[in-house]
Structures are given as C-alpha cells and as structure tokens.
C-alpha cells in the first residue's frame, strides 16, 4: 500500500514539473517551453522571450533570420517545419578531425514574443504572428511576408543576399531584360566618392523593393561593361549620360532618374520607381493582402481586377516559373506588330528557356522517353567513372564517343538536341550522386567554392522540381499566328497563377487532377475556356487563342468529382455531373426528373424528403429516373442551365422538349409532384370519352383532389394507359 502511495506521489510530482503553472495578479501562465523541439539543433529558440542574445547574434553575423512567434498561433506552427528546412539548407557541415562542425551561412533564430514575462513582448507590440525579418549586419531587418513554404523563404533570402544583379556581358544583359519586364539599370563611377555613396543608396532601394514585394519585386542591375551600355543605347535608340539610373520597362522608352545630381536618396529612388512602374504584359496574380500566409487563396475579386481593362484574360495556371518565359514569348509573337525588336526578344527567350530546361520526361511520349532513357544509360555507360565524376560535379563536357558503333548512331539523333541531352545528364547525375554519396561529400569538403556551387545547384533543382514539365515546340510553321492579336478588336491580358500556392482557383473551375492548365476568361460573355495539361504545346496554345478570338471553340464546363453512390438504393437519387448529364437525361428510353440544387440553398435541403417519398411511390415504374445535379459545381450547356434553385425539370423520353415544374404556383409536395408526373407522362392525349364521365373518372378525380391513394396508383395508371 505504501509503495503505491509513493509511486502516485512521484507521478504527481513529475506531472507538476511537466505542466508547471505560475500564478500572479495578471493571471495564471504555463512555464515557457521550446517551440522548436527537433533534435537537429538548427534554430536558436529563445522561448522565454529574451532579446539580449538575439541582438548579440545580429551584431556578430552577416545574415540573421529571426522569427517572432506566438506558441499558440496556428500560422506560427505551420511555419515551423519550413523554417527548419530553410535553416538546414544553409547549414554546411565540415569535418574537423573526429568532430563534425556546422557552419551556417545564414543564422536562424526564433523568439517567443508572446511569453508574458519575456522582454520581446514588453518591447514589441505585435498585432499578428509570426513576424519574420532577415537582418543584415550594419543595416536594418527586411520583413518576409511570403507563405509558409521552404522554397519561398530560400528565394527571399537569396534575393536579399544578392539585391543587385551584376551584368558583365551582353548575353547576361539580354537574359536579364527578358526575364524582368520592369527593371532598374544603373552605371556608377566607383572612383568617385559621391558615386560610391549613390551606389549604397541604390542597393538599399533594391532591398526595399524586395521587402515590398517578396515574390515578384522590381529587380535592380548594375552595368559593368561599356559594350552593354552601347547595346542598350542601340536597342532604345537613345544615349545615356554617365552615371545613370534608368527605369526600363518592356516596350516603353527608358526613363532617367531625375535626381542624379541632387536629392539622390534611398527614399526618393524607391518612390520614383514605385510611381513610374506600370503593370507588366505578363505577370503573376497574387492575393491583394500582402500577408500571404494569412490569405492563402485567390478570390474572385482579385482575378477580375486583372480583367478591368481587357476583354479576355489568359491565365497560365502553373507552378513552373519557366512558363513565365514561354508565355512572354507567346505574347511577343502574337503582338508582333506593336513590339520593337520582337524577333530579338523571341530568340533570346528561346535560348534562355532551352538552357533552363531541367526535365522533359512528363511531356514526352512513352516511346520517346523510353528511347531517351535507353540512349542515356548506354551513352553514360561508355565513359569512365572519372568522366562521370567530371560531368556531374565539375560540369565538364563529355569526351567524344565512337560514332562507328551502331547503338551510338541510333542515339545520336536523339541526344544531339540540347534539351534532351540536358535531361539525360541530370537524370543520370542524380542517380549517380545517390549511389556514391561518399564521393560526393569528399568532393564538397575539398573545395569551399564547390560547396557553394552545389548549394546553388540544389536551390536551382528545388525550384524546377516543383513542376517538372516543359512546353514542347512544334516543327510546323506558325507564321500565320504572328501578330494575330494585333488584328483582333478585343484586348487581352496575360497572367499566371501559382497552382502550388493557390490550388483552390483550379478546383473552383474544374481543374482537379492537373496542376497545370491554360484558362481564358471572357468578361463580356461570362464564360471561360480551358486547355488541359496534356494539350499544352506551343502550336496548341496558338490554335487555342485563335479559336477563341474567332468564336470557333465551345466554352468549357466546370465539374467537381462526387463520391460513388449506389443508384439502386430506393431512397437515393442519381447524382449527375457535367460528363454524365446528357447520357442519362437525354436517354430516349427513360423519363428523367432532374432537381437542380446547390449546397448553399437552404430551401433545397428541405425538399429531399419529398423527393425521396415520391421516388418510393414510383419504385415500380422502371421507365422513370429521379436524378439531381449540384448546379454551381457542374456547368451545363446554356440551354440546360437554370438560374433559380431549386429547379425541377422533367425530361420525357423520346421528346425534344422539357417541362418545368411550376414552383412559383405549386408547392413542392409529394402530391403535387405525383400529379405533375402522372399528368405529363402517363395520361394519353387521346383520352377515351368514357374516362371523362364523372361516374367513371376515378383517376381524373384523384388528380384534382388533395389526396392520392398511393396504394392504388400503379393499378390506376395501368388501367388508364
């Protein structure tokens, strides 16, 4: 007995230590606990709200990412795993004798800013959580507003770490301007002290724009070569006095910053760029709310804002950022007559797009992909392990192969294509690195520069792996599409929506299984068209736009998958969808009573017992089907669409017309529905005269009464027929 008491007291003591409470005049609080409980030790978690070590870390490290969280906040909890993954990305492990040393290129810290006695809560009055800042040594912190996704956090950090893109040759310059429709170009004389100060203001303005729009900021670039200035002058037909800061926007004349000699400040430059900025021809649609983690969906108003000044809105629903390049190339080709140097832009985009392709396998036919895999395996098996080593880790070219070999001749035609060869190398290298991790690690430890290069490669691979798809070009001539939209009387806007962040947009218009599609919305006709993922190719996109602009394509119908039901159940209506509606309802051998409803319609929910009871009364009538369709989730052709709910429509067999139940004048009851069905389906138009006599007209008298003897229903109908 004593032993049991002692055990009980020990358990209570341990429980009290685990859930220790503190009482004060302000209330009762739990003891502070770690928020990041992973054993990886990637995050310095100051769960007691202490700010002193945070300030010390910020002053001693070049880059410090701080997350101010509240332990109860759902968004803070959702951000926990992506934050740790981002910290792991910037960790570099080195071997120091028998010990493994971790070095962080970006230090990650978390602070509980809601703990009642913590210094953080007393110092900062935060109205939401988490607040996330990337601090740069010697300057201020820059706030992250993006979603709780590791890749977005990494991209934000990389932009802050390199706010200025340095352009050293013409190819880099052309690549930069085709990737960013609106950008700021600058050239400074670094031998001049004033110009060096202006450059520091230029960098700070770039950082402010990255903070202002985490996902798609206006990018700033520094020109370091005179040949680039000459090329830029040639393209814009202008000459630029040095030094200069220029806002360059696609298909618009460049604008010079007016305060180059006086009032050159960070704020003036930031405001000037923000005021002169115009919406790009091809851009991404994001929620209006800057705090994406608190507004994870795109609502109807956000989409229709893009339609304000346009008749047609083309949306590329994708998560592959390379698709932005391809869509810009399509835009330039279709508006060829209004764009200067359009052929140059198209060529440059095509080159950059092909170089950036990583994986084509999902867009290749099975036969083509099998051939590519076979050739890739054969090709790389012919070279030595050292050559594979150089290929995968040093990015060197493959040695020449024996072209007399039969297999080599077969594969040469496939692998001479730059895009396909890139797939081959990438696929094999990923497998090889997984097979030989020790060699991989050894190589990384030998050279710090290689380590950083591989980290950049990893970042690039993660960006592409989000969507391993590629738009294939056709070999057919598409000159007849050049300048197509110049000749069109309607206006078009080209936009993209990230399918990974906002899948609800695709689900709402019926894109269920695919995370990639092209949608065209028409404001005037209130309809849309969809080009599915399997159809996305350059030629198909041009044909798609051509058909819509010439009214040659039928509108798309949205549909939502429904759970499987047993239509034979006595009290169950057949669930109709966009795909099954016409095959069931327009069946010439069956009469079909269809109920149009929506889940948000309260009155619709009240009529189901009436429908189930009526169906039960007609269970012996094998030629009659009771069905329903959720009309707001399953689009139908215009002549089969209704605008009021609930709507009950009868589709008689072998008839070219339908009959609407008069809900405005008749109550929806079992009696009224039964009369409606009997009158329109089971009364012959050529009624025998004897049935009209009051003495014999038991059936007609039943129809005119408020009561029906359902037990005699089947007998009366058969007799009357």
HUUR-V659076 format. One line per field, one symbol per residue. ss: DSSP state (@ for helix, = for strand, . for the rest). phi: phi as a letter, one per 20 degrees, with the letter a starting at -180 (. if undefined). psi: psi as a letter, one per 20 degrees, with the letter a starting at -180 (. if undefined). A space follows every 10 residues. Layout:
BEGIN
ss=???
phi=???
psi=???
END
This chain:
BEGIN
ss=.@@@@@@@@@ @@@@@@@@.. ====..==== .......... ...===.... .@@@@@@@@@ ..=======. ...@@@@@@@ @@@@@@@@@. ======..== ====..==== ==......@@ @@@....... ======.... ===......@ @@@@@@@@@@ @..====..@ @@@@@@@@@. .======... ..@@@@@@@@ @@@@@@@@@@ @@......== ===..@@@@@ @@@@@@.... ...======. ....==.... .....@@@@@ @@@@@@.... .===...... .@@@.....@ @@@@@..... .=======.. .@@@@@@@@@ @@@@.@@@.. .@@@@@@@@@ @@@@@@.... @@@..@@@@@ @@@@@@@@@@ @...@@@@@@ @@@@...... .....@@@@@ @@@@@..@@@ @@@@@@@@@@ @@@@@.@@@@ @@@@@@.@@@ @@@@@@@@@@ @@@@@..... ........@@ @..@@@.... .=======.. ..@@@@@@.. ......==== ==....==== ==@@@..@@@ @@@@@@@@@. .......... .......... ...===.... @@@@@..... =======... .@@@@@.@@@ @@@@@@@... ...======= .......@@@ ......==== =.......== .........@ @@@@@@@@@@ @.......@@ @@.....@@@ @@@......@ @@@@@@@@@@ .
phi=.fffffffff ffffffffdf dddbfeqdce ffcfeedfff lededefemf egfffffffd dfccdddecc feffffffef fgfffffffe edececmedd decdfcedcc cfecffdfff ffeddeebce eccdedgnce edeedffecg ffffffffff fcfdeeddbf fffffffeec fdbddbbcef edffffffff ffffffffff ffcgecffed cdedcfffff fffffelbdc fdfbccedcg mcffdeffdf dblecfffff fffffefcff fcbeecgfff egfececdef ffffffegdc eccedeebde ffffffffff ffffdgfddf lfffffffff fffffefdbd ffdefgffff ffffffffff fedfgfffgf ffddleffff dffeffffff efffefffff fffgffgfff fffffcffff fgffffbfff gfffffffff fffffgbecb eeeeeffcff efmgffeefe dccdcccfff ecffffffdn ededdbadcd ddffelbbcc dfgfdfbgff fffgfffffd ldcffedfbc fdffcefeff dcefeecgfe gffefeffdc ecdddebcfe effffeefgf fffffffdfe efecddcbbf fedcfcggfd eccccfcdcd dfflceccce ffffddfecf ffffggfffe dddffeffgf fefgfdefff fffeeeccef feffffffff f
psi=ghgggggghg ghggghhglp qpqahiapqq qpqphojqjh lhpoonijjp ighghgghii qgppppoorp hiphhghhig ghghhhhhhj pppqpnciqp pppphpppqp pojiphjqhg hhhpnpirqq pppopppiaa qpqpjarmpg hhggggghgh hmhpppoirh ghghgghhho hprpqqpqoi iphghhhhhh hgghhghhhh hhnhgmrpqp qppjphhggg gghghilrqp qqrqppopqp kqqqpqpilh hqknrggggg hgghhipqpq horqpqqhph nhhimjqorh hggihijgjq hpopponrjo ihhggghhgg ghghkhijpq khhggggggg ghghhipgpi hiiqqggghg gggghggggi iirqhhhggh ghhikrqqrq roiipghggg ighgiipggh hggggggghg gghhhmhghg hghhihphhh ghghhhgggg ghghihnmqq opqqiqpkhi ipkgihipiq qqpprqpohh hmihghhhjj oghqjprppp poggilrrqp orgiioqggh gghghghghj ljpqqqpqqp qqqproiiph kpqppqrghi ghhghkpiiq ppoppprqhi oghhhiighg ghgghhhkhi nijppprqpn hiioqrqgij qriqqqpopp nqqkqjrrpp pnhhhpqnrh ghhggggghi hjpphmpqhh iiphhilhgh hhhirjppnh hjggggghgh .
END
